[in-house]
Structures are given as C-alpha cells and as structure tokens.
C-alpha cells in the first residue's frame, strides 16, 4: 500500500463509519466523495476537500483527518 496515498487514513475511517451506522442508524446519512470525481465538484471546492478524509454534517465542516471515535461522536451529538 506504499504507492497508495492516504491508505492508512482511509483504512482508519472504516471502523468509524461502522460505528456511525451502529450508533445513529438511518438518522445520519453518510456519503463518501472521491476528490478525483468531478460530479462532486462544488462540494469539493466548498469544503476544500483534498486527499484527506473530511467530515461534514449539515453543510458544516466538522473535521479533517481521522478523529477518535469520542471526538467524532461529541461533534455529531453537539450538532444534532
């Protein structure tokens, strides 16, 4: 995986996405945007999404990179 940039960050996001589904179920919609895809151009520009994972809730930037579960949960609970 050395040739794949941000591989470790993307692998670390997986368990967080599973926990999001377990905790919030269908009340939180999760979308994954690939910055190489032009379909999401306006969201990519709006939130300045590059290669690192970026967490957005209700049109507000929550986090860049990989937070701990507790940090992510606190931000989401504070926004809901």
C-alpha positions as CSV (number, residue, x, y, z in Angstrom):
1,X,0.0,0.0,0.0
2,X,3.0,2.3,-0.1
3,X,2.0,3.5,-3.6
4,X,-1.5,4.5,-2.4
5,X,-1.6,7.9,-0.7
6,X,-3.6,8.2,2.4
7,X,-4.2,4.4,2.6
8,X,-3.8,4.3,6.4
9,X,-6.3,7.2,6.8
10,X,-8.9,5.5,4.6
11,X,-8.4,2.2,6.5
12,X,-8.8,4.0,9.8
13,X,-12.1,5.7,8.6
14,X,-13.7,2.3,8.0
15,X,-14.3,1.4,11.7
16,X,-15.6,4.9,12.4
17,X,-18.2,4.6,9.6
18,X,-19.3,1.2,11.0
19,X,-19.7,2.8,14.5
20,X,-21.6,5.7,12.9
21,X,-24.1,3.3,11.4
22,X,-24.4,1.3,14.7
23,X,-24.9,4.4,16.8
24,X,-27.1,6.6,14.6
25,X,-28.6,4.2,12.2
26,X,-30.6,5.9,9.4
27,X,-30.7,9.2,11.2
28,X,-27.3,10.1,9.8
29,X,-26.6,9.8,6.1
30,X,-23.1,9.0,5.1
31,X,-21.7,10.0,1.7
32,X,-18.2,9.2,0.6
33,X,-16.8,11.7,-2.0
34,X,-13.8,10.8,-4.1
35,X,-11.9,14.1,-4.9
36,X,-11.0,12.7,-8.3
37,X,-14.6,12.6,-9.4
38,X,-15.9,15.8,-10.9
39,X,-19.6,15.1,-10.1
40,X,-18.9,16.4,-6.5
41,X,-17.0,19.5,-7.8
42,X,-19.0,22.1,-5.8
43,X,-18.8,20.2,-2.5
44,X,-15.1,19.6,-3.1
45,X,-14.5,23.3,-3.6
46,X,-16.9,24.4,-0.8
47,X,-15.2,22.3,1.9
48,X,-11.8,22.3,0.3
49,X,-11.7,18.5,0.2
50,X,-8.3,17.1,-0.9
51,X,-7.0,13.7,-0.3
52,X,-7.5,13.5,3.5
53,X,-10.8,12.3,4.9
54,X,-13.1,15.3,5.6
55,X,-16.2,15.0,7.8
56,X,-19.1,17.3,7.0
57,X,-22.5,17.4,8.8
58,X,-25.5,19.5,7.7
59,X,-23.2,21.6,5.5
60,X,-20.7,22.4,8.2
61,X,-17.1,21.2,8.3
62,X,-16.7,19.0,11.4
63,X,-13.2,17.5,11.0
64,X,-10.3,16.9,8.7
65,X,-8.3,13.7,9.0
66,X,-9.2,10.9,11.3
67,X,-10.6,11.8,14.7
68,X,-11.0,9.4,17.6
69,X,-14.5,7.9,18.0
70,X,-15.1,10.0,21.1
71,X,-14.2,13.3,19.4
72,X,-16.4,12.5,16.3
73,X,-19.3,11.4,18.5
74,X,-19.1,14.6,20.6
75,X,-19.1,16.8,17.5
76,X,-22.0,14.9,15.9
77,X,-24.1,14.9,19.1
78,X,-23.4,18.6,19.6
79,X,-24.7,19.3,16.0
80,X,-27.8,17.1,16.2
